[in-house]
Amino acid sequence: PRIVILDEATSALDAANEAALYQRLKDSDTILISIAHRPAVLAYHTQVLQLKGDGAWALHKAADYQFDAD
């Protein structure tokens, strides 16, 4: 597929399998859209769309983004 949307798709995987999946998709030039809470997935994306609630949002460079501690 040209575009893949992953909604917590790797939440049940260990880190090695998660990395293998994302690397395979990245190598195939697939456009990735992920909904995730694991910071490791940032390595496979260029941007993060942060939904802040009440319709507010922010766009960040993935390389600079930090997940909230809570």
PDB file of N, CA, C and O in Angstrom:
ATOM      1  N   PRO A   1       0.834  -1.210   0.000  1.00  0.00           N
ATOM      2  CA  PRO A   1       0.000   0.000   0.000  1.00  0.00           C
ATOM      3  C   PRO A   1       0.869   1.261   0.000  1.00  0.00           C
ATOM      4  O   PRO A   1       2.004   1.251   0.476  1.00  0.00           O
ATOM      5  N   ARG A   2       0.329   2.307  -0.526  1.00  0.00           N
ATOM      6  CA  ARG A   2       1.046   3.598  -0.549  1.00  0.00           C
ATOM      7  C   ARG A   2       0.995   4.297   0.804  1.00  0.00           C
ATOM      8  O   ARG A   2       1.957   4.952   1.206  1.00  0.00           O
ATOM      9  N   ILE A   3      -0.133   4.157   1.511  1.00  0.00           N
ATOM     10  CA  ILE A   3      -0.316   4.789   2.822  1.00  0.00           C
ATOM     11  C   ILE A   3      -0.766   3.731   3.819  1.00  0.00           C
ATOM     12  O   ILE A   3      -1.641   2.917   3.523  1.00  0.00           O
ATOM     13  N   VAL A   4      -0.159   3.748   5.010  1.00  0.00           N
ATOM     14  CA  VAL A   4      -0.539   2.821   6.074  1.00  0.00           C
ATOM     15  C   VAL A   4      -0.849   3.637   7.324  1.00  0.00           C
ATOM     16  O   VAL A   4      -0.057   4.486   7.732  1.00  0.00           O
ATOM     17  N   ILE A   5      -1.995   3.377   7.923  1.00  0.00           N
ATOM     18  CA  ILE A   5      -2.372   4.014   9.181  1.00  0.00           C
ATOM     19  C   ILE A   5      -2.292   2.951  10.273  1.00  0.00           C
ATOM     20  O   ILE A   5      -2.985   1.935  10.217  1.00  0.00           O
ATOM     21  N   LEU A   6      -1.437   3.199  11.268  1.00  0.00           N
ATOM     22  CA  LEU A   6      -1.197   2.249  12.348  1.00  0.00           C
ATOM     23  C   LEU A   6      -1.733   2.844  13.651  1.00  0.00           C
ATOM     24  O   LEU A   6      -1.202   3.842  14.138  1.00  0.00           O
ATOM     25  N   ASP A   7      -2.758   2.252  14.205  1.00  0.00           N
ATOM     26  CA  ASP A   7      -3.345   2.720  15.459  1.00  0.00           C
ATOM     27  C   ASP A   7      -2.914   1.771  16.578  1.00  0.00           C
ATOM     28  O   ASP A   7      -3.498   0.703  16.764  1.00  0.00           O
ATOM     29  N   GLU A   8      -1.886   2.179  17.315  1.00  0.00           N
ATOM     30  CA  GLU A   8      -1.320   1.350  18.386  1.00  0.00           C
ATOM     31  C   GLU A   8      -1.022  -0.063  17.883  1.00  0.00           C
ATOM     32  O   GLU A   8      -1.205  -1.043  18.606  1.00  0.00           O
ATOM     33  N   ALA A   9      -0.561  -0.151  16.639  1.00  0.00           N
ATOM     34  CA  ALA A   9      -0.362  -1.439  15.977  1.00  0.00           C
ATOM     35  C   ALA A   9       0.744  -2.274  16.597  1.00  0.00           C
ATOM     36  O   ALA A   9       0.771  -3.492  16.423  1.00  0.00           O
ATOM     37  N   THR A  10       1.651  -1.640  17.312  1.00  0.00           N
ATOM     38  CA  THR A  10       2.770  -2.394  17.876  1.00  0.00           C
ATOM     39  C   THR A  10       2.718  -2.477  19.398  1.00  0.00           C
ATOM     40  O   THR A  10       3.704  -2.854  20.031  1.00  0.00           O
ATOM     41  N   SER A  11       1.604  -2.135  19.977  1.00  0.00           N
ATOM     42  CA  SER A  11       1.511  -2.110  21.449  1.00  0.00           C
ATOM     43  C   SER A  11       1.730  -3.478  22.082  1.00  0.00           C
ATOM     44  O   SER A  11       2.134  -3.559  23.242  1.00  0.00           O
ATOM     45  N   ALA A  12       1.471  -4.554  21.344  1.00  0.00           N
ATOM     46  CA  ALA A  12       1.657  -5.904  21.883  1.00  0.00           C
ATOM     47  C   ALA A  12       2.981  -6.531  21.428  1.00  0.00           C
ATOM     48  O   ALA A  12       3.245  -7.701  21.705  1.00  0.00           O
ATOM     49  N   LEU A  13       3.810  -5.749  20.729  1.00  0.00           N
ATOM     50  CA  LEU A  13       5.082  -6.268  20.236  1.00  0.00           C
ATOM     51  C   LEU A  13       6.232  -5.841  21.143  1.00  0.00           C
ATOM     52  O   LEU A  13       6.167  -4.810  21.812  1.00  0.00           O
ATOM     53  N   ASP A  14       7.286  -6.658  21.151  1.00  0.00           N
ATOM     54  CA  ASP A  14       8.493  -6.230  21.849  1.00  0.00           C
ATOM     55  C   ASP A  14       9.214  -5.216  20.959  1.00  0.00           C
ATOM     56  O   ASP A  14       8.845  -5.020  19.801  1.00  0.00           O
ATOM     57  N   ALA A  15      10.236  -4.582  21.507  1.00  0.00           N
ATOM     58  CA  ALA A  15      10.931  -3.503  20.801  1.00  0.00           C
ATOM     59  C   ALA A  15      11.558  -3.972  19.489  1.00  0.00           C
ATOM     60  O   ALA A  15      11.531  -3.239  18.500  1.00  0.00           O
ATOM     61  N   ALA A  16      12.119  -5.175  19.463  1.00  0.00           N
ATOM     62  CA  ALA A  16      12.771  -5.671  18.246  1.00  0.00           C
ATOM     63  C   ALA A  16      11.776  -5.878  17.117  1.00  0.00           C
ATOM     64  O   ALA A  16      12.052  -5.511  15.974  1.00  0.00           O
ATOM     65  N   ASN A  17      10.624  -6.460  17.420  1.00  0.00           N
ATOM     66  CA  ASN A  17       9.607  -6.676  16.382  1.00  0.00           C
ATOM     67  C   ASN A  17       8.979  -5.366  15.935  1.00  0.00           C
ATOM     68  O   ASN A  17       8.662  -5.204  14.756  1.00  0.00           O
ATOM     69  N   GLU A  18       8.795  -4.430  16.856  1.00  0.00           N
ATOM     70  CA  GLU A  18       8.287  -3.116  16.490  1.00  0.00           C
ATOM     71  C   GLU A  18       9.252  -2.440  15.515  1.00  0.00           C
ATOM     72  O   GLU A  18       8.832  -1.904  14.490  1.00  0.00           O
ATOM     73  N   ALA A  19      10.531  -2.469  15.834  1.00  0.00           N
ATOM     74  CA  ALA A  19      11.534  -1.850  14.966  1.00  0.00           C
ATOM     75  C   ALA A  19      11.566  -2.522  13.596  1.00  0.00           C
ATOM     76  O   ALA A  19      11.686  -1.847  12.573  1.00  0.00           O
ATOM     77  N   ALA A  20      11.460  -3.841  13.574  1.00  0.00           N
ATOM     78  CA  ALA A  20      11.474  -4.568  12.304  1.00  0.00           C
ATOM     79  C   ALA A  20      10.281  -4.186  11.433  1.00  0.00           C
ATOM     80  O   ALA A  20      10.433  -3.995  10.227  1.00  0.00           O
ATOM     81  N   LEU A  21       9.103  -4.074  12.028  1.00  0.00           N
ATOM     82  CA  LEU A  21       7.913  -3.695  11.276  1.00  0.00           C
ATOM     83  C   LEU A  21       8.061  -2.298  10.699  1.00  0.00           C
ATOM     84  O   LEU A  21       7.851  -2.090   9.504  1.00  0.00           O
ATOM     85  N   TYR A  22       8.422  -1.339  11.544  1.00  0.00           N
ATOM     86  CA  TYR A  22       8.547   0.035  11.080  1.00  0.00           C
ATOM     87  C   TYR A  22       9.655   0.172  10.035  1.00  0.00           C
ATOM     88  O   TYR A  22       9.494   0.909   9.062  1.00  0.00           O
ATOM     89  N   GLN A  23      10.760  -0.518  10.220  1.00  0.00           N
ATOM     90  CA  GLN A  23      11.843  -0.424   9.249  1.00  0.00           C
ATOM     91  C   GLN A  23      11.412  -0.991   7.900  1.00  0.00           C
ATOM     92  O   GLN A  23      11.738  -0.430   6.854  1.00  0.00           O
ATOM     93  N   ARG A  24      10.695  -2.077   7.925  1.00  0.00           N
ATOM     94  CA  ARG A  24      10.219  -2.671   6.666  1.00  0.00           C
ATOM     95  C   ARG A  24       9.275  -1.714   5.927  1.00  0.00           C
ATOM     96  O   ARG A  24       9.362  -1.564   4.708  1.00  0.00           O
ATOM     97  N   LEU A  25       8.386  -1.078   6.668  1.00  0.00           N
ATOM     98  CA  LEU A  25       7.485  -0.113   6.044  1.00  0.00           C
ATOM     99  C   LEU A  25       8.252   1.094   5.522  1.00  0.00           C
ATOM    100  O   LEU A  25       7.978   1.585   4.428  1.00  0.00           O
ATOM    101  N   LYS A  26       9.211   1.569   6.304  1.00  0.00           N
ATOM    102  CA  LYS A  26      10.010   2.720   5.876  1.00  0.00           C
ATOM    103  C   LYS A  26      10.806   2.390   4.618  1.00  0.00           C
ATOM    104  O   LYS A  26      10.895   3.212   3.706  1.00  0.00           O
ATOM    105  N   ASP A  27      11.378   1.205   4.565  1.00  0.00           N
ATOM    106  CA  ASP A  27      12.160   0.789   3.405  1.00  0.00           C
ATOM    107  C   ASP A  27      11.312   0.658   2.142  1.00  0.00           C
ATOM    108  O   ASP A  27      11.843   0.740   1.035  1.00  0.00           O
ATOM    109  N   SER A  28      10.014   0.456   2.290  1.00  0.00           N
ATOM    110  CA  SER A  28       9.125   0.305   1.138  1.00  0.00           C
ATOM    111  C   SER A  28       8.584   1.639   0.638  1.00  0.00           C
ATOM    112  O   SER A  28       7.747   1.666  -0.265  1.00  0.00           O
ATOM    113  N   ASP A  29       9.050   2.742   1.209  1.00  0.00           N
ATOM    114  CA  ASP A  29       8.597   4.095   0.840  1.00  0.00           C
ATOM    115  C   ASP A  29       7.099   4.296   1.055  1.00  0.00           C
ATOM    116  O   ASP A  29       6.463   5.101   0.374  1.00  0.00           O
ATOM    117  N   THR A  30       6.551   3.559   2.006  1.00  0.00           N
ATOM    118  CA  THR A  30       5.151   3.716   2.373  1.00  0.00           C
ATOM    119  C   THR A  30       5.000   4.961   3.244  1.00  0.00           C
ATOM    120  O   THR A  30       5.853   5.233   4.089  1.00  0.00           O
ATOM    121  N   ILE A  31       3.937   5.706   3.048  1.00  0.00           N
ATOM    122  CA  ILE A  31       3.626   6.831   3.918  1.00  0.00           C
ATOM    123  C   ILE A  31       3.034   6.257   5.204  1.00  0.00           C
ATOM    124  O   ILE A  31       2.044   5.526   5.173  1.00  0.00           O
ATOM    125  N   LEU A  32       3.654   6.598   6.335  1.00  0.00           N
ATOM    126  CA  LEU A  32       3.205   6.073   7.629  1.00  0.00           C
ATOM    127  C   LEU A  32       2.478   7.137   8.419  1.00  0.00           C
ATOM    128  O   LEU A  32       2.957   8.262   8.565  1.00  0.00           O
ATOM    129  N   ILE A  33       1.321   6.770   8.925  1.00  0.00           N
ATOM    130  CA  ILE A  33       0.586   7.590   9.881  1.00  0.00           C
ATOM    131  C   ILE A  33       0.368   6.696  11.092  1.00  0.00           C
ATOM    132  O   ILE A  33      -0.306   5.669  11.009  1.00  0.00           O
ATOM    133  N   SER A  34       0.948   7.100  12.220  1.00  0.00           N
ATOM    134  CA  SER A  34       0.871   6.265  13.420  1.00  0.00           C
ATOM    135  C   SER A  34       0.173   6.993  14.545  1.00  0.00           C
ATOM    136  O   SER A  34       0.346   8.195  14.743  1.00  0.00           O
ATOM    137  N   ILE A  35      -0.620   6.234  15.273  1.00  0.00           N
ATOM    138  CA  ILE A  35      -1.164   6.671  16.553  1.00  0.00           C
ATOM    139  C   ILE A  35      -0.439   5.804  17.564  1.00  0.00           C
ATOM    140  O   ILE A  35      -0.641   4.591  17.616  1.00  0.00           O
ATOM    141  N   ALA A  36       0.410   6.437  18.370  1.00  0.00           N
ATOM    142  CA  ALA A  36       1.283   5.649  19.236  1.00  0.00           C
ATOM    143  C   ALA A  36       1.643   6.428  20.494  1.00  0.00           C
ATOM    144  O   ALA A  36       1.556   7.655  20.542  1.00  0.00           O
ATOM    145  N   HIS A  37       2.046   5.681  21.499  1.00  0.00           N
ATOM    146  CA  HIS A  37       2.493   6.272  22.754  1.00  0.00           C
ATOM    147  C   HIS A  37       3.934   5.883  23.071  1.00  0.00           C
ATOM    148  O   HIS A  37       4.449   6.233  24.133  1.00  0.00           O
ATOM    149  N   ARG A  38       4.580   5.174  22.174  1.00  0.00           N
ATOM    150  CA  ARG A  38       5.963   4.748  22.378  1.00  0.00           C
ATOM    151  C   ARG A  38       6.913   5.711  21.664  1.00  0.00           C
ATOM    152  O   ARG A  38       6.796   5.922  20.457  1.00  0.00           O
ATOM    153  N   PRO A  39       7.835   6.283  22.399  1.00  0.00           N
ATOM    154  CA  PRO A  39       8.779   7.220  21.785  1.00  0.00           C
ATOM    155  C   PRO A  39       9.625   6.604  20.669  1.00  0.00           C
ATOM    156  O   PRO A  39      10.087   7.332  19.791  1.00  0.00           O
ATOM    157  N   ALA A  40       9.839   5.303  20.675  1.00  0.00           N
ATOM    158  CA  ALA A  40      10.683   4.660  19.658  1.00  0.00           C
ATOM    159  C   ALA A  40      10.142   4.858  18.245  1.00  0.00           C
ATOM    160  O   ALA A  40      10.921   4.849  17.292  1.00  0.00           O
ATOM    161  N   VAL A  41       8.841   5.033  18.084  1.00  0.00           N
ATOM    162  CA  VAL A  41       8.280   5.186  16.732  1.00  0.00           C
ATOM    163  C   VAL A  41       8.650   6.527  16.104  1.00  0.00           C
ATOM    164  O   VAL A  41       8.519   6.695  14.891  1.00  0.00           O
ATOM    165  N   LEU A  42       9.105   7.472  16.900  1.00  0.00           N
ATOM    166  CA  LEU A  42       9.499   8.770  16.353  1.00  0.00           C
ATOM    167  C   LEU A  42      10.605   8.629  15.313  1.00  0.00           C
ATOM    168  O   LEU A  42      10.684   9.434  14.386  1.00  0.00           O
ATOM    169  N   ALA A  43      11.445   7.632  15.451  1.00  0.00           N
ATOM    170  CA  ALA A  43      12.558   7.423  14.527  1.00  0.00           C
ATOM    171  C   ALA A  43      12.092   7.126  13.108  1.00  0.00           C
ATOM    172  O   ALA A  43      12.870   7.257  12.164  1.00  0.00           O
ATOM    173  N   TYR A  44      10.852   6.734  12.947  1.00  0.00           N
ATOM    174  CA  TYR A  44      10.330   6.339  11.637  1.00  0.00           C
ATOM    175  C   TYR A  44       9.392   7.384  11.039  1.00  0.00           C
ATOM    176  O   TYR A  44       8.732   7.127  10.032  1.00  0.00           O
ATOM    177  N   HIS A  45       9.334   8.551  11.653  1.00  0.00           N
ATOM    178  CA  HIS A  45       8.440   9.617  11.195  1.00  0.00           C
ATOM    179  C   HIS A  45       9.193  10.932  11.078  1.00  0.00           C
ATOM    180  O   HIS A  45      10.249  11.113  11.685  1.00  0.00           O
ATOM    181  N   THR A  46       8.646  11.839  10.301  1.00  0.00           N
ATOM    182  CA  THR A  46       9.258  13.156  10.151  1.00  0.00           C
ATOM    183  C   THR A  46       8.517  14.226  10.939  1.00  0.00           C
ATOM    184  O   THR A  46       9.097  15.246  11.309  1.00  0.00           O
ATOM    185  N   GLN A  47       7.227  13.989  11.194  1.00  0.00           N
ATOM    186  CA  GLN A  47       6.415  14.982  11.898  1.00  0.00           C
ATOM    187  C   GLN A  47       5.505  14.316  12.912  1.00  0.00           C
ATOM    188  O   GLN A  47       5.167  13.138  12.794  1.00  0.00           O
ATOM    189  N   VAL A  48       5.113  15.104  13.922  1.00  0.00           N
ATOM    190  CA  VAL A  48       4.162  14.659  14.935  1.00  0.00           C
ATOM    191  C   VAL A  48       3.026  15.673  14.970  1.00  0.00           C
ATOM    192  O   VAL A  48       3.252  16.873  15.127  1.00  0.00           O
ATOM    193  N   LEU A  49       1.807  15.173  14.821  1.00  0.00           N
ATOM    194  CA  LEU A  49       0.626  16.014  15.000  1.00  0.00           C
ATOM    195  C   LEU A  49       0.126  15.758  16.412  1.00  0.00           C
ATOM    196  O   LEU A  49      -0.377  14.676  16.713  1.00  0.00           O
ATOM    197  N   GLN A  50       0.265  16.747  17.268  1.00  0.00           N
ATOM    198  CA  GLN A  50      -0.156  16.633  18.665  1.00  0.00           C
ATOM    199  C   GLN A  50      -1.563  17.212  18.799  1.00  0.00           C
ATOM    200  O   GLN A  50      -1.788  18.390  18.525  1.00  0.00           O
ATOM    201  N   LEU A  51      -2.494  16.378  19.220  1.00  0.00           N
ATOM    202  CA  LEU A  51      -3.867  16.828  19.448  1.00  0.00           C
ATOM    203  C   LEU A  51      -3.976  17.244  20.907  1.00  0.00           C
ATOM    204  O   LEU A  51      -3.754  16.439  21.812  1.00  0.00           O
ATOM    205  N   LYS A  52      -4.320  18.512  21.127  1.00  0.00           N
ATOM    206  CA  LYS A  52      -4.295  19.081  22.472  1.00  0.00           C
ATOM    207  C   LYS A  52      -5.662  19.126  23.136  1.00  0.00           C
ATOM    208  O   LYS A  52      -5.754  19.451  24.319  1.00  0.00           O
ATOM    209  N   GLY A  53      -6.714  18.812  22.415  1.00  0.00           N
ATOM    210  CA  GLY A  53      -8.071  18.875  22.963  1.00  0.00           C
ATOM    211  C   GLY A  53      -8.769  20.155  22.573  1.00  0.00           C
ATOM    212  O   GLY A  53      -8.121  21.147  22.239  1.00  0.00           O
ATOM    213  N   ASP A  54     -10.080  20.139  22.614  1.00  0.00           N
ATOM    214  CA  ASP A  54     -10.906  21.295  22.263  1.00  0.00           C
ATOM    215  C   ASP A  54     -10.569  21.852  20.881  1.00  0.00           C
ATOM    216  O   ASP A  54     -10.669  23.058  20.653  1.00  0.00           O
ATOM    217  N   GLY A  55     -10.173  20.979  19.966  1.00  0.00           N
ATOM    218  CA  GLY A  55      -9.865  21.385  18.610  1.00  0.00           C
ATOM    219  C   GLY A  55      -8.466  21.955  18.417  1.00  0.00           C
ATOM    220  O   GLY A  55      -8.084  22.284  17.294  1.00  0.00           O
ATOM    221  N   ALA A  56      -7.709  22.075  19.483  1.00  0.00           N
ATOM    222  CA  ALA A  56      -6.357  22.621  19.374  1.00  0.00           C
ATOM    223  C   ALA A  56      -5.371  21.525  18.976  1.00  0.00           C
ATOM    224  O   ALA A  56      -5.525  20.361  19.348  1.00  0.00           O
ATOM    225  N   TRP A  57      -4.351  21.927  18.208  1.00  0.00           N
ATOM    226  CA  TRP A  57      -3.335  20.985  17.772  1.00  0.00           C
ATOM    227  C   TRP A  57      -2.029  21.726  17.520  1.00  0.00           C
ATOM    228  O   TRP A  57      -1.999  22.953  17.424  1.00  0.00           O
ATOM    229  N   ALA A  58      -0.955  20.956  17.414  1.00  0.00           N
ATOM    230  CA  ALA A  58       0.358  21.524  17.101  1.00  0.00           C
ATOM    231  C   ALA A  58       1.115  20.520  16.244  1.00  0.00           C
ATOM    232  O   ALA A  58       0.983  19.310  16.427  1.00  0.00           O
ATOM    233  N   LEU A  59       1.901  21.027  15.315  1.00  0.00           N
ATOM    234  CA  LEU A  59       2.726  20.195  14.458  1.00  0.00           C
ATOM    235  C   LEU A  59       4.186  20.371  14.882  1.00  0.00           C
ATOM    236  O   LEU A  59       4.666  21.496  15.021  1.00  0.00           O
ATOM    237  N   HIS A  60       4.885  19.256  15.086  1.00  0.00           N
ATOM    238  CA  HIS A  60       6.268  19.268  15.557  1.00  0.00           C
ATOM    239  C   HIS A  60       7.133  18.434  14.620  1.00  0.00           C
ATOM    240  O   HIS A  60       6.633  17.523  13.962  1.00  0.00           O
ATOM    241  N   LYS A  61       8.410  18.735  14.557  1.00  0.00           N
ATOM    242  CA  LYS A  61       9.368  17.855  13.902  1.00  0.00           C
ATOM    243  C   LYS A  61       9.550  16.642  14.810  1.00  0.00           C
ATOM    244  O   LYS A  61       9.747  16.794  16.016  1.00  0.00           O
ATOM    245  N   ALA A  62       9.486  15.458  14.247  1.00  0.00           N
ATOM    246  CA  ALA A  62       9.611  14.239  15.054  1.00  0.00           C
ATOM    247  C   ALA A  62      10.950  14.191  15.782  1.00  0.00           C
ATOM    248  O   ALA A  62      11.018  13.721  16.918  1.00  0.00           O
ATOM    249  N   ALA A  63      12.009  14.669  15.146  1.00  0.00           N
ATOM    250  CA  ALA A  63      13.338  14.627  15.756  1.00  0.00           C
ATOM    251  C   ALA A  63      13.425  15.469  17.027  1.00  0.00           C
ATOM    252  O   ALA A  63      14.253  15.196  17.896  1.00  0.00           O
ATOM    253  N   ASP A  64      12.575  16.490  17.141  1.00  0.00           N
ATOM    254  CA  ASP A  64      12.597  17.390  18.296  1.00  0.00           C
ATOM    255  C   ASP A  64      11.520  17.084  19.323  1.00  0.00           C
ATOM    256  O   ASP A  64      11.513  17.679  20.400  1.00  0.00           O
ATOM    257  N   TYR A  65      10.611  16.170  19.012  1.00  0.00           N
ATOM    258  CA  TYR A  65       9.441  15.947  19.864  1.00  0.00           C
ATOM    259  C   TYR A  65       9.777  15.099  21.084  1.00  0.00           C
ATOM    260  O   TYR A  65      10.537  14.134  20.997  1.00  0.00           O
ATOM    261  N   GLN A  66       9.206  15.469  22.208  1.00  0.00           N
ATOM    262  CA  GLN A  66       9.330  14.709  23.448  1.00  0.00           C
ATOM    263  C   GLN A  66       7.931  14.321  23.927  1.00  0.00           C
ATOM    264  O   GLN A  66       7.060  15.181  24.059  1.00  0.00           O
ATOM    265  N   PHE A  67       7.714  13.041  24.184  1.00  0.00           N
ATOM    266  CA  PHE A  67       6.438  12.592  24.742  1.00  0.00           C
ATOM    267  C   PHE A  67       6.301  13.126  26.155  1.00  0.00           C
ATOM    268  O   PHE A  67       7.294  13.259  26.871  1.00  0.00           O
ATOM    269  N   ASP A  68       5.074  13.435  26.562  1.00  0.00           N
ATOM    270  CA  ASP A  68       4.827  13.867  27.946  1.00  0.00           C
ATOM    271  C   ASP A  68       5.151  12.714  28.886  1.00  0.00           C
ATOM    272  O   ASP A  68       4.973  11.547  28.535  1.00  0.00           O
ATOM    273  N   ALA A  69       5.622  13.044  30.069  1.00  0.00           N
ATOM    274  CA  ALA A  69       5.995  12.036  31.064  1.00  0.00           C
ATOM    275  C   ALA A  69       4.772  11.345  31.657  1.00  0.00           C
ATOM    276  O   ALA A  69       4.892  10.224  32.153  1.00  0.00           O
ATOM    277  N   ASP A  70       3.615  11.969  31.622  1.00  0.00           N
ATOM    278  CA  ASP A  70       2.431  11.356  32.245  1.00  0.00           C
ATOM    279  C   ASP A  70       1.680  10.489  31.342  1.00  0.00           C
ATOM    280  O   ASP A  70       0.666   9.914  31.739  1.00  0.00           O
TER     281      ASP A  70
END
